[in-house]
Amino acid sequence: MLPDKLLRKLGMRHFSGSMRELKVNENLIDFASNDYLGFSKIPVLEESALPHGATGSRLLSGHSKAFETLEKRIAHFHKSESALIFNSGYDANLGLISSVAQRGDLILYDELVHASIRDGIQLSMARSLKFRHNDIDHLKILLDKFGQGTEQEVYVITESVFSMDGDQAPLEKIASLIQAHKNAYFIVDEAHATGVIGEKGEGLVQHLGLENEVFARVMTYGKAMGGHGAAVLGSFDLMQYLINYCRSFIYTTALPPQALTVINAAYQRLENGHVNIAQLHDVIQGFNRLVVQNGLRLRFRESDTAIQICIIPGNKNVRKVAGQLQHNGYDVRAILSPTVPEGQERLRLCLHSYNSIDDCERVLQIIAKSLKKNEQV
């Protein structure tokens, strides 16, 4: 039996309409996954061709020449001195932040960063303060007021593309601000920019030419790259430090060989200038035009990324519109509170290189019709 206090918490979720559940939506047109380029659907290898397990952590039996070769390729592609592969973006953020930030240090983070970043902050011994979303003035106030101590390092953390809003961080302004503080270090999570932003999907940091201004970048491979795993980019010394002190790297079984092959194949496609990137950006531009044409501009957050957000306040209301879309054959998911603040419930539409403009128009027409039918939404 579950303890009574835990049952009461579940009951509160049921009562508020925010109960999460696992749901299989088969045979629907995909507007929900993070497979922005469709890479997960491209066959790479026969499963029997490689061993199925890594056999241990990389510090024991799990390391291989394949890891070294791939990490060199990743570092070269992203114009970084070194790269270190992790089992997931969650592991990378958790381990990186919790190991580099020491007692007496300060972490300043955007209030909308991913849960993995927040958990890494909690596990560190550092003091932490959040700044208002993409608010440079607020970040400057915090840096000037709390970041001047000579005995502390300051880590400023943000995402390049925010997973629940689809907007981009003002990386150039943040980098410029950090340059004025000798003891400040910039960490950027590129999860939703990897494979999407830049001419070859190199990410927003590199697209803006800021790779030398950033202490660490986290690139993930379970989204546009169609695989699994992640990599931390940074200096050779940082990688040596992580190998020695990062618990989520040290104490876990390494990725299996198949995962490395998938990541390697994805980078090969990016290096060759895969046409899917251009197709994705055509879909994004077309979708934004259709948002205006269907009278939904005020409902949608402005976004030039693959993540498009339609605000529909109230868990019940947004679930109803998502249900209409699924009934009509489109896999669109509702994002409920408390995942997002109450009153900011939303549809999260993920665009892909393989989505047609006709399907985009149909999705927006269904949303507009549902909202008009339910004027109380």
C-alpha distance (Angstrom), angle and dihedral (degrees) to the residues before:
residue distance angle dihedral
M1 . . .
L2 3.79 . .
P3 3.84 114.1 .
D4 3.81 113.7 -97.7
K5 3.81 94.8 -114.6
L6 3.81 90.3 55.1
L7 3.81 91.5 47.6
R8 3.81 88.3 52.3
K9 3.82 90.2 53.6
L10 3.81 89.9 52.1
G11 3.78 89.5 48.4
M12 3.79 90.5 54.0
R13 3.80 89.8 53.4
H14 3.81 90.9 51.5
F15 3.81 91.6 47.7
S16 3.82 94.2 49.4
G17 3.82 93.3 47.6
S18 3.79 91.4 -120.4
M19 3.81 99.5 111.3
R20 3.79 110.6 140.8
E21 3.78 119.5 -140.5
L22 3.78 139.5 174.0
K23 3.78 111.2 -109.5
V24 3.80 132.1 -179.8
N25 3.80 112.3 -146.7
E26 3.78 105.4 -170.4
N27 3.80 127.9 -171.7
L28 3.80 94.3 11.3
I29 3.80 126.1 132.4
D30 3.79 106.8 -102.8
F31 3.79 116.9 -110.2
A32 3.82 93.8 136.8
S33 3.80 112.0 59.4
N34 3.81 128.4 87.5
D35 3.83 90.3 -130.5
Y36 3.81 89.4 113.8
L37 3.83 96.9 165.4
G38 3.81 98.2 34.3
F39 3.82 90.8 -118.4
S40 3.82 92.6 138.1
K41 3.79 89.2 67.1
I42 3.82 95.7 54.6
P43 3.83 112.5 96.7
V44 3.80 112.5 -124.0
L45 3.80 108.9 172.4
E46 3.76 147.3 -13.6
E47 3.81 107.5 -92.6
S48 3.79 91.8 -134.6
A49 3.80 91.5 58.2
L50 3.81 94.2 78.9
P51 3.81 137.1 36.2
H52 3.80 111.8 -86.8
G53 3.80 97.4 -138.0
A54 3.79 137.6 47.0
T55 3.86 89.6 -141.8
G56 3.81 95.8 -141.8
S57 3.77 148.7 -13.6
R58 3.79 117.8 -46.6
L59 3.80 91.1 -109.1
L60 3.80 88.9 58.3
S61 3.82 122.2 29.3
G62 3.82 101.5 -33.7
H63 3.79 99.7 80.9
S64 3.80 119.8 96.6
K65 3.78 144.3 166.4
A66 3.81 87.0 -99.2
F67 3.81 90.0 65.2
E68 3.80 92.5 49.8
T69 3.80 93.4 47.6
L70 3.80 93.6 47.2
E71 3.80 94.0 46.3
K72 3.80 90.0 52.8
R73 3.81 89.7 50.6
I74 3.81 91.8 49.0
A75 3.81 92.6 48.8
H76 3.82 92.0 48.0
F77 3.80 93.6 47.8
H78 3.81 92.7 49.8
K79 3.82 95.4 40.4
S80 3.78 92.3 -118.8
E81 3.79 129.4 141.2
S82 3.81 92.5 -128.3
A83 3.79 144.0 -3.4
L84 3.80 132.8 -156.2
I85 3.81 122.3 -161.9
F86 3.81 120.3 -134.2
N87 3.80 130.1 -172.6
S88 3.81 93.9 -111.8
G89 3.77 142.7 -9.0
Y90 3.79 88.3 -103.7
D91 3.81 90.9 55.8
A92 3.80 90.9 46.5
N93 3.80 95.8 51.9
L94 3.79 93.5 40.7
G95 3.80 94.0 49.7
L96 3.79 98.9 38.4
I97 3.80 97.0 50.8
S98 3.80 98.0 38.1
S99 3.80 92.5 50.7
V100 3.82 103.2 42.0
A101 3.82 99.1 42.3
Q102 3.80 108.1 77.7
R103 3.79 134.8 -166.0
G104 3.80 107.2 -74.6
D105 3.82 93.7 27.8
L106 3.80 125.0 113.3
I107 3.82 128.6 -130.3
L108 3.81 119.7 -161.1
Y109 3.80 112.4 -170.0
D110 3.78 138.0 176.2
E111 3.79 109.7 -102.6
L112 3.82 91.8 -124.6
V113 3.80 99.7 53.2
H114 3.80 119.9 134.6
A115 3.81 122.9 -84.9
S116 3.82 91.0 -110.9
I117 3.81 89.8 61.5
R118 3.79 91.6 47.5
D119 3.79 91.0 50.1
G120 3.80 91.0 49.4
I121 3.80 88.9 51.9
Q122 3.80 91.1 50.1
L123 3.81 91.8 51.1
S124 3.79 92.6 50.3
M125 3.79 121.7 84.8
A126 3.80 91.9 -130.3
R127 3.79 128.9 111.4
S128 3.81 112.4 -110.9
L129 3.79 136.8 -158.2
K130 3.80 128.1 177.8
F131 3.79 124.9 -137.8
R132 3.78 124.8 -149.7
H133 3.77 114.1 -87.2
N134 3.83 111.0 -74.1
D135 3.83 89.0 -20.3
I136 3.82 107.1 147.2
D137 3.81 93.4 -179.7
H138 3.80 92.0 55.6
L139 3.81 91.5 46.9
K140 3.83 89.7 51.3
I141 3.80 91.2 51.5
L142 3.81 90.8 52.2
L143 3.80 93.0 45.6
D144 3.79 92.8 48.9
K145 3.80 94.1 45.1
F146 3.80 102.7 39.2
G147 3.81 106.7 15.1
Q148 3.78 101.5 68.5
G149 3.80 100.7 86.8
T150 3.80 113.6 121.7
E151 3.81 93.2 -146.9
Q152 3.80 97.1 54.1
E153 3.77 137.6 73.2
V154 3.80 118.0 -142.2
Y155 3.81 120.5 -144.5
V156 3.82 117.6 -163.8
I157 3.79 111.8 -162.0
T158 3.79 131.5 -170.1
E159 3.80 142.2 142.3
S160 3.79 120.7 -110.6
V161 3.82 92.2 -142.4
F162 3.80 116.6 20.3
S163 3.77 114.2 -130.6
M164 3.81 98.3 -145.0
D165 3.82 99.1 37.5
G166 3.80 105.4 30.8
D167 3.80 92.8 -138.2
Q168 3.79 127.4 127.0
A169 3.79 129.0 -118.5
P170 3.84 118.1 -118.4
L171 3.79 90.5 -114.0
E172 3.80 96.4 167.9
K173 3.80 92.6 54.9
I174 3.81 92.4 45.2
A175 3.81 91.6 48.8
S176 3.80 91.0 49.5
L177 3.80 90.8 50.2
I178 3.79 92.5 49.3
Q179 3.81 92.0 50.7
A180 3.80 88.7 68.1
H181 3.83 90.0 60.7
K182 3.81 113.5 67.4
N183 3.79 93.2 -162.3
A184 3.83 96.4 48.9
Y185 3.80 124.7 105.0
F186 3.82 127.6 -166.8
I187 3.82 122.0 -138.1
V188 3.83 119.9 -175.0
D189 3.80 128.0 -171.6
E190 3.83 106.7 -147.6
A191 3.82 96.6 -178.9
H192 3.81 96.5 128.5
A193 3.81 95.1 33.6
T194 3.81 97.0 53.4
G195 3.80 107.7 107.3
V196 3.81 91.9 0.5
I197 3.82 111.6 64.2
G198 3.80 119.5 60.6
E199 3.79 133.5 30.9
K200 3.80 91.7 -72.5
G201 3.80 99.2 22.5
E202 3.79 93.7 -96.3
G203 3.81 94.0 146.6
L204 3.79 134.9 -105.5
V205 3.82 97.6 -78.1
Q206 3.78 92.7 57.6
H207 3.80 93.3 37.7
L208 3.82 87.2 60.0
G209 3.81 92.9 43.5
L210 3.81 93.2 -116.4
E211 3.79 99.6 125.9
N212 3.81 91.7 113.5
E213 3.81 91.7 50.3
V214 3.82 95.4 55.9
F215 3.79 123.2 82.5
A216 3.82 94.7 -157.8
R217 3.79 137.7 1.1
V218 3.79 125.0 -163.7
M219 3.82 114.3 -148.9
T220 3.80 118.0 -173.6
Y221 3.80 130.2 -157.4
G222 3.80 104.1 -162.6
K223 3.80 94.1 81.5
A224 3.82 125.8 44.0
M225 3.81 91.3 -2.0
G226 3.80 90.9 61.9
G227 3.80 97.5 -136.5
H228 3.78 139.4 75.5
G229 3.79 136.1 -88.1
A230 3.78 136.3 43.3
A231 3.79 142.4 -126.0
V232 3.78 134.8 -137.8
L233 3.81 113.4 -142.1
G234 3.78 123.5 -156.0
S235 3.77 144.5 93.5
F236 3.78 125.8 -23.1
D237 3.81 89.1 -113.5
L238 3.81 91.3 54.4
M239 3.81 91.2 53.4
Q240 3.80 90.9 49.3
Y241 3.79 89.2 50.9
L242 3.82 92.6 50.1
I243 3.80 92.4 48.1
N244 3.80 88.0 55.5
Y245 3.80 103.3 37.0
C246 3.83 110.9 18.2
R247 3.81 107.0 103.7
S248 3.82 96.7 -165.6
F249 3.82 88.0 57.2
I250 3.80 99.3 40.1
Y251 3.79 101.2 44.4
T252 3.79 103.8 45.4
T253 3.80 136.3 79.7
A254 3.80 111.3 -100.1
L255 3.79 123.9 -110.2
P256 3.83 112.9 -83.4
P257 3.82 119.3 -106.9
Q258 3.82 92.4 -105.3
A259 3.81 90.9 61.5
L260 3.81 91.1 53.7
T261 3.80 90.8 50.3
V262 3.81 91.2 52.7
I263 3.81 92.3 49.4
N264 3.80 91.1 47.5
A265 3.81 91.5 50.6
A266 3.81 90.9 50.2
Y267 3.80 91.6 53.2
Q268 3.79 89.9 48.6
R269 3.81 89.0 56.1
L270 3.80 91.6 49.3
E271 3.80 92.3 47.9
N272 3.80 89.8 52.3
G273 3.80 91.2 53.5
H274 3.80 97.2 -108.8
V275 3.81 112.2 -141.4
N276 3.83 91.4 -134.9
I277 3.81 91.0 77.7
A278 3.80 92.5 59.0
Q279 3.81 90.2 43.6
L280 3.80 90.8 52.5
H281 3.79 92.3 53.0
D282 3.81 90.6 48.8
V283 3.81 88.6 54.1
I284 3.83 91.4 48.8
Q285 3.81 92.5 51.0
G286 3.80 91.9 46.1
F287 3.79 91.9 48.2
N288 3.81 92.1 52.6
R289 3.80 91.0 51.4
L290 3.80 90.2 51.3
V291 3.81 91.9 49.4
V292 3.81 88.5 61.7
Q293 3.81 93.7 42.7
N294 3.81 90.9 53.4
G295 3.81 93.1 50.3
L296 3.80 94.1 -113.2
R297 3.82 101.7 118.4
L298 3.82 93.1 110.8
R299 3.81 91.4 50.6
F300 3.81 95.3 50.0
R301 3.78 126.3 70.2
E302 3.80 111.1 -127.2
S303 3.81 108.1 -103.9
D304 3.79 135.8 162.2
T305 3.81 90.5 -170.5
A306 3.78 134.2 87.3
I307 3.83 90.3 -96.5
Q308 3.80 114.6 83.7
I309 3.81 121.5 -176.6
C310 3.81 127.9 -155.8
I311 3.81 112.8 -170.3
I312 3.82 113.9 -140.7
P313 3.83 109.5 163.7
G314 3.79 118.0 -136.5
N315 3.80 129.1 44.5
K316 3.80 92.2 -118.5
N317 3.79 93.2 49.4
V318 3.79 97.7 47.9
R319 3.80 91.7 44.3
K320 3.80 89.4 54.1
V321 3.82 92.9 54.5
A322 3.81 91.4 45.1
G323 3.80 88.4 51.5
Q324 3.81 90.6 53.7
L325 3.79 90.7 52.4
Q326 3.80 92.8 48.4
H327 3.80 90.7 47.1
N328 3.81 87.5 56.3
G329 3.80 92.6 50.9
Y330 3.82 103.0 -94.2
D331 3.79 123.1 122.0
V332 3.79 102.0 -139.6
R333 3.81 119.1 150.1
A334 3.78 131.4 -147.5
I335 3.80 117.5 -130.6
L336 3.78 108.0 -146.8
S337 3.77 136.2 -163.6
P338 3.01 130.4 -72.7
T339 3.84 86.4 40.4
V340 3.82 84.3 59.3
P341 3.83 125.0 19.9
E342 3.79 117.6 -79.4
G343 3.81 108.8 -90.2
Q344 3.82 91.2 28.2
E345 3.82 97.3 79.7
R346 3.77 110.9 144.0
L347 3.76 153.1 172.6
R348 3.80 110.0 -107.8
L349 3.78 109.7 -152.6
C350 3.79 116.8 -169.8
L351 3.78 114.7 -159.1
H352 3.78 122.5 -148.6
S353 3.78 137.9 -167.8
Y354 3.81 87.8 -113.1
N355 3.84 97.3 53.4
S356 3.80 111.9 107.4
I357 3.79 123.1 -134.5
D358 3.80 88.1 -123.6
D359 3.80 90.5 58.2
C360 3.81 91.0 46.8
E361 3.80 89.9 52.9
R362 3.79 92.5 47.3
V363 3.82 91.9 50.4
L364 3.80 91.7 51.4
Q365 3.80 92.0 46.2
I366 3.80 90.5 53.8
I367 3.81 91.0 49.3
A368 3.82 92.4 48.6
K369 3.81 92.1 47.7
S370 3.80 92.8 47.5
L371 3.79 92.2 50.0
K372 3.79 92.8 47.4
K373 3.81 91.1 48.9
N374 3.77 91.0 51.5
E375 3.80 102.5 42.3
Q376 3.78 90.6 170.6
V377 3.84 89.6 68.0
